[in-house]
Amino acid sequence: MQLPRVFTDEEIGRFQQELASKRSPGAYLPGRWSVSPLNRDPAVTGAMPERIRLRDATLRSVETLPGVVAPAEAKADYLRQLVRAGVSEVVTAGLRGRLDAALVAEVELIKSVNPDCRATCPLVSSTEAVDLAHAAGYDGIQVWLQGFGEASLIYERIYPTAWQGADWRSPALPRERAGFVARAARLVAYARSLGLQVATPLLMVSYLTPDMLAETCAALTMAGVTELTLFDGPGAVGPEAFAALVAQTKALAPDVPVGLHPHNTFGLAVAGAVAAARAGADVIELSVNGYCGGPGNADLAATALAFEALYGVRTGIELDQLTALARAGEALTGYHVAWNHPVTGRQAFGWGGMDIITQETVVDPLLHNCVEPGLVGNQRQVPLTLDTGGYTMAYI
């Protein structure tokens, strides 16, 4: 079907010249993205790192999703796809209730796909658990530390005892902040003696005072910790506050990598990750589709693409695998992302069916869609709406 032309070749050429005059290398990569040059200007954004490490915690996070009981084979297939996508570190599910053989098989699967991908075991709270993780072949563990003093007892494993009507208040349980920190430091030192990497998620960081942070960093650094991770379970820390916390932690422990685990309570998890990276964070912990209980984590796809496209920060993620990985996450959990979910939503690259949208692609496909959908394994969508005109109808 021959459509009446809207613009002549001469007009299109002039349009393209005008667009080119407003773009700059890096911020514009033909066939990939076209974003504001201001994103690449250190005077505007501040200094950004050349690279950032992304740690995926999807397998741990899906344990918190109601109704998700995925078979081992499905989890293995998903894990294989995750590592192939270029994730440099995977946090698996915890040790509780899992057979030793299953732990070994999971670590071996990770290493069979990418020997350099780090396998990390979360929720380690005893020397017996450290020994289990070490025997299974994990590269590292996470020793979680609450952000309170005595109120940390809320998060201890006391409830089965209390349910039986017995007294859970044993002398071994700490009663003040120093006791909880000392217990974590002992676990760190023990794990390090076995050659394990040890990250210490500092939980509830919105409650950490400067004095508490200083004391904690000093004790854990002395014990040999290999990462201090700022965990914000409630999502109560904004991007600027995250940047301040990262800067404080780097000043207190300049030789120890700093990690981040933001939550998306206010839709700011990716922004928090960017602000933290600008302040010197080394690792961002996140999950596919943002899976986690409550408001969810930073989404792997949105975070990776924001770093790569907006700021030119390498993540090591194979961007063209992002949409397939998101769909695999949906299949594993049964939890589907919104139709316009950033980057991987089925209509993330669809715009209203207006003729201006279909005609702008004749001039340049990177106008309303500032990212080429194929870059992330997604597709350009042209929907029918009340605004659909003749050119869009013919396109469809």
Salt bridges, closest charged atoms under 4 A:
ASP9 OD1 - ARG5 NH2 2.79
GLU10 OE2 - ARG14 NH1 3.63
GLU63 OE2 - LYS75 NZ 3.02
ASP77 OD1 - ARG80 NH1 3.06
GLU89 OE1 - ARG53 NH1 2.33
GLU89 OE1 - ARG55 NH1 3.36
GLU89 OE1 - ARG118 NH1 3.96
GLU106 OE1 - ARG98 NH2 2.70
ASP139 OD2 - LYS111 NZ 2.64
GLU156 OE2 - ARG183 NH2 2.68
ASP167 OD1 - ARG169 NH1 3.25
GLU227 OE1 - ARG53 NH2 3.95
GLU227 OE2 - ARG55 NH2 2.68
ASP282 OD2 - LYS250 NZ 3.10
GLU285 OE1 - ARG55 NE 2.64
GLU285 OE2 - HIS261 ND1 2.92
ASP299 OD2 - HIS341 NE2 3.42
GLU308 OE2 - ARG314 NH1 2.59
GLU330 OE1 - ARG327 NH1 3.91
GLU330 OE2 - HIS336 ND1 3.66
GLU330 OE1 - ARG346 NH2 3.04
GLU360 OE1 - HIS368 ND1 2.99
ASP364 OD2 - ARG23 NH1 2.71
GLU372 OE1 - ARG380 NH2 2.98
